[in-house]
Amino acid sequence: MHQLAVFGNPIAHSKSPQIHQLFAAQHGLDISCERILVPANDFEQCANRFLDSGGVGFNITAPCKQDAFDFSEQHSKAAKLARAVNTVSVRDGVIHGDNTDGAGLINDIQNNLGWSIKDKSILILGAGGAVSGVVGDVLLSGPRMLHILNRTLSKAQEIERVHGDTRLCAVATLEHAYDVIINATSAGLKGEPLALPTSIVSEASRCYDMTYGISKGKATTPFLSWSEEQGADDLADGLGMLVEQAAQGFKIWFDVDVETASVIEALRVER
């Protein structure tokens, strides 16, 4: 049996075990995937214990992605840009760290939803680790402009500095509507109002939330509900991104491609 895991804190909510079991069934692989709660300052010990027990690899969720970067001995380009790791594998005795969040986001937006990034104006809300992990892949998809709005402007400016791309700009104010808006914050999830100007959304805007809600309707998060109220009709939450980034990790571990549409649908039905 191939041993997998997902590390984080909290971790009980993680859907990674279900996702990887569905992927494994497509290829007749016998796997286990456990949720591992990581106490504060205990990531390295937990990771070593899992790998020493025969673990093939593991996923990492908040707040452990920086710890996983430090734990890894070699890093992919995406992980280096993000300075965060969400997928760990071991090859020839070397611990490899990768970040598949960006590939997962773009695969969901372009392949599953059929939205285009190329030559479009893109706005990302937030500048935390989730954004650092996806900006590189968004830029590779060819947007006309990519603006980042964050409550702390300096954090957005740091992402701008790391990538050094003229299309990328940290902004302090928003004055026009965008073709695609990607929310990477937890805004609204605790009941607080969304402090966003309505001018950023038009009927033609496509609005994506990297979080995902528990309802089965179209607007499954506060951000998507707000976007719908402003007239946007094309809405999507991050469940597809979750599955797509996991598919990238599964390929890293087993060198096989998986079909994702049925897995996304299975998780939506489960909700």
C-alpha positions as CSV (number, residue, x, y, z in Angstrom):
1,M,0.0,0.0,0.0
2,H,1.2,3.5,-0.9
3,Q,1.1,5.8,2.1
4,L,0.0,9.5,1.5
5,A,-0.9,12.2,3.9
6,V,-2.0,15.8,4.2
7,F,-0.5,18.0,6.9
8,G,-2.1,21.1,8.4
9,N,-3.7,22.8,11.4
10,P,-6.7,22.6,11.4
11,I,-6.9,19.5,9.2
12,A,-10.2,17.6,10.0
13,H,-11.9,19.5,7.2
14,S,-9.5,18.4,4.4
15,K,-10.9,16.7,1.4
16,S,-7.5,15.4,0.2
17,P,-8.1,11.8,1.4
18,Q,-11.3,11.5,-0.6
19,I,-9.7,13.1,-3.6
20,H,-6.7,10.9,-3.7
21,Q,-8.7,7.8,-3.1
22,L,-10.9,8.7,-6.2
23,F,-7.7,9.3,-8.2
24,A,-6.2,6.0,-7.1
25,A,-9.3,4.1,-8.1
26,Q,-8.9,5.3,-11.7
27,H,-5.6,3.5,-11.9
28,G,-6.2,0.5,-9.5
29,L,-3.7,1.8,-7.0
30,D,-3.9,0.8,-3.4
31,I,-3.3,3.9,-1.2
32,S,-3.9,5.3,2.2
33,C,-4.2,9.0,2.9
34,E,-4.3,10.3,6.4
35,R,-4.9,13.7,7.9
36,I,-2.0,14.7,10.2
37,L,-2.6,17.5,12.6
38,V,0.7,19.5,13.0
39,P,1.2,21.1,16.4
40,A,2.9,24.5,16.4
41,N,6.7,24.3,15.7
42,D,6.5,20.5,15.1
43,F,6.3,20.2,11.3
44,E,9.8,18.7,10.8
45,Q,9.3,16.0,13.4
46,C,5.9,15.1,12.0
47,A,7.2,15.0,8.4
48,N,10.2,12.9,9.3
49,R,8.1,10.5,11.3
50,F,5.7,10.0,8.3
51,L,8.5,9.5,5.7
52,D,10.4,7.2,8.0
53,S,7.3,5.0,8.3
54,G,7.3,4.5,4.5
55,G,5.3,7.5,3.3
56,V,5.5,8.2,-0.5
57,G,4.7,11.9,-0.2
58,F,2.2,14.3,1.3
59,N,0.2,17.5,0.7
60,I,0.5,20.6,2.9
61,T,-2.2,23.1,3.7
62,A,-2.2,26.2,5.9
63,P,-0.3,27.1,8.0
64,C,2.5,24.7,7.1
65,K,3.5,25.6,3.5
66,Q,6.5,27.7,4.6
67,D,7.6,25.0,7.0
68,A,7.4,22.5,4.1
69,F,9.5,24.8,2.0
70,D,12.2,24.9,4.7
71,F,11.9,21.1,5.1
72,S,12.4,20.4,1.4
73,E,16.0,19.8,0.1
74,Q,15.2,20.7,-3.6
75,H,12.5,23.0,-4.9
76,S,10.6,23.4,-8.2
77,K,10.6,26.9,-9.8
78,A,7.0,27.4,-8.7
79,A,7.9,26.6,-5.1
80,K,10.9,29.0,-5.2
81,L,8.8,31.9,-6.5
82,A,6.1,31.3,-3.9
83,R,8.6,30.3,-1.1
84,A,6.0,27.8,-0.1
85,V,5.4,24.1,-0.7
86,N,2.1,22.2,-0.9
87,T,3.5,18.9,-2.3
88,V,6.4,16.9,-0.9
89,S,7.9,13.8,-2.7
90,V,11.0,11.8,-2.2
91,R,13.1,10.8,-5.3
92,D,16.4,9.0,-5.0
93,G,16.5,9.8,-1.3
94,V,16.1,13.6,-1.8
95,I,13.1,15.5,-0.4
96,H,11.5,17.5,-3.2
97,G,9.1,20.4,-2.6
98,D,6.7,21.7,-5.2
99,N,3.8,24.1,-5.3
100,T,0.9,23.0,-7.5
101,D,-1.6,25.7,-6.5
102,G,-1.0,27.9,-9.5
103,A,-1.3,25.0,-12.0
104,G,-4.5,23.9,-10.2
105,L,-6.0,27.4,-10.4
106,I,-5.2,27.8,-14.1
107,N,-6.4,24.3,-15.0
108,D,-9.7,24.9,-13.3
109,I,-10.2,28.4,-14.8
110,Q,-9.2,27.6,-18.3
111,N,-10.0,23.9,-18.8
112,N,-13.0,23.3,-16.5
113,L,-14.7,26.7,-16.7
114,G,-13.6,27.7,-20.1
115,W,-12.6,31.2,-19.0
116,S,-9.7,32.9,-20.8
117,I,-6.8,34.7,-19.0
118,K,-4.9,35.7,-22.2
119,D,-5.0,39.4,-22.9
120,K,-7.5,40.0,-20.1
121,S,-7.4,42.4,-17.1
122,I,-7.0,40.4,-13.9
123,L,-7.5,41.5,-10.3
124,I,-6.4,39.3,-7.4
125,L,-7.6,40.2,-3.9
126,G,-5.1,39.4,-1.2
127,A,-1.3,39.0,-1.0
128,G,-0.8,36.1,1.3
129,G,0.7,32.7,0.7
130,A,-2.1,31.6,-1.5
131,V,-1.4,34.5,-3.9
132,S,2.3,33.9,-3.9
133,G,1.6,30.4,-5.0
134,V,-0.5,31.3,-8.1
135,V,0.8,34.6,-9.5
136,G,3.6,32.9,-11.5
137,D,1.1,30.7,-13.3
138,V,-1.4,33.5,-13.9
139,L,1.4,35.5,-15.6
140,L,2.4,32.5,-17.7
141,S,-1.2,32.5,-19.0
142,G,-0.7,35.8,-20.7
143,P,-2.9,38.4,-19.1
144,R,-2.9,42.0,-20.4
145,M,-2.5,43.2,-16.8
146,L,-2.5,41.6,-13.3
147,H,-3.3,43.9,-10.4
148,I,-3.0,42.8,-6.7
149,L,-5.0,44.6,-4.0
150,N,-4.2,43.9,-0.4
151,R,-5.0,45.6,2.9
152,T,-1.2,45.9,3.5
153,L,0.1,47.4,0.3
154,S,3.7,46.4,1.1
155,K,2.9,42.7,0.9
156,A,1.5,43.2,-2.6
157,Q,4.5,45.2,-3.6
158,E,6.8,42.4,-2.4
159,I,5.1,40.0,-4.8
160,E,5.4,42.5,-7.5
161,R,9.2,42.8,-6.8
162,V,9.8,39.1,-6.7
163,H,8.2,38.5,-10.2
164,G,9.5,41.7,-11.8
165,D,6.9,41.6,-14.6
166,T,5.7,44.9,-16.1
167,R,2.1,43.5,-16.3
168,L,2.1,43.0,-12.6
169,C,1.2,45.9,-10.3
170,A,0.3,46.3,-6.7
171,V,-2.5,48.8,-6.4
172,A,-3.9,50.9,-3.6
173,T,-7.1,52.0,-5.3
174,L,-9.5,50.4,-7.8
175,E,-11.0,52.6,-10.5
176,H,-12.4,50.3,-13.2
177,A,-14.0,46.9,-13.8
178,Y,-11.8,43.8,-14.5
179,D,-12.4,40.9,-16.8
180,V,-11.5,38.3,-14.1
181,I,-11.5,38.8,-10.3
182,I,-9.9,36.2,-8.1
183,N,-10.5,36.4,-4.4
184,A,-7.7,34.9,-2.3
185,T,-8.8,36.3,1.1
186,S,-11.1,35.1,3.8
187,A,-13.1,38.4,3.6
188,G,-16.7,37.9,4.6
189,L,-16.4,34.4,6.0
190,K,-16.7,35.6,9.6
191,G,-19.7,37.8,8.8
192,E,-17.9,41.1,8.3
193,P,-19.0,43.3,5.3
194,L,-16.9,43.2,2.1
195,A,-15.2,46.6,1.8
196,L,-14.9,46.5,-2.0
197,P,-15.9,49.2,-4.5
198,T,-18.7,48.1,-6.8
199,S,-16.9,49.6,-9.8
200,I,-14.5,46.6,-10.1
201,V,-17.4,44.4,-11.3
202,S,-19.4,44.6,-14.4
203,E,-21.9,42.1,-15.9
204,A,-19.1,40.8,-18.1
205,S,-16.7,40.2,-15.1
206,R,-15.9,36.6,-14.2
207,C,-15.5,36.2,-10.4
208,Y,-13.6,33.3,-8.8
209,D,-13.1,32.6,-5.1
210,M,-10.2,30.4,-4.1
211,T,-12.1,29.3,-1.1
212,Y,-15.2,27.1,-1.4
213,G,-18.5,27.0,0.4
214,I,-20.7,24.3,1.8
215,S,-23.8,25.2,-0.2
216,K,-24.7,23.7,-3.6
217,G,-25.9,27.0,-5.1
218,K,-24.0,29.2,-7.6
219,A,-22.8,31.8,-5.1
220,T,-21.2,29.5,-2.4
221,T,-19.1,32.2,-0.6
222,P,-19.7,35.7,0.6
223,F,-17.5,37.1,-2.1
224,L,-19.4,35.3,-4.8
225,S,-22.7,36.4,-3.3
226,W,-21.5,40.0,-3.3
227,S,-20.3,39.6,-7.0
228,E,-23.7,38.3,-8.0
229,E,-25.4,41.3,-6.3
230,Q,-23.2,43.6,-8.5
231,G,-24.5,41.9,-11.6
232,A,-21.8,39.3,-12.4
233,D,-23.2,36.1,-13.7
234,D,-20.0,33.9,-14.2
235,L,-19.1,32.7,-10.8
236,A,-17.0,29.9,-9.5
237,D,-15.6,28.8,-6.2
238,G,-12.3,27.0,-5.5
239,L,-13.4,23.4,-5.3
240,G,-12.1,22.8,-8.8
241,M,-8.8,24.3,-8.0
242,L,-8.5,22.0,-4.9
243,V,-9.0,18.9,-7.1
244,E,-6.8,20.2,-9.9
245,Q,-3.8,21.0,-7.6
246,A,-4.2,17.6,-6.0
247,A,-4.1,16.0,-9.5
248,Q,-0.8,17.7,-10.1
249,G,0.5,16.3,-6.9
250,F,-0.7,12.8,-7.7
251,K,1.2,12.9,-11.0
252,I,4.3,13.9,-9.1
253,W,4.0,10.9,-6.8
254,F,2.9,8.2,-9.3
255,D,3.6,9.7,-12.8
256,V,0.1,9.1,-14.0
257,D,-2.6,11.5,-15.3
258,V,-6.0,11.5,-13.7
259,E,-9.5,12.6,-14.8
260,T,-10.7,15.4,-12.6
261,A,-14.3,16.3,-13.8
262,S,-15.9,13.3,-12.1
263,V,-14.0,13.9,-8.9
264,I,-15.2,17.6,-8.7
265,E,-18.7,16.4,-9.4
266,A,-18.5,13.8,-6.7
267,L,-17.4,16.3,-4.1
268,R,-20.2,18.7,-5.1
269,V,-22.8,16.0,-4.7
270,E,-21.2,15.1,-1.3
271,R,-21.8,18.7,-0.1
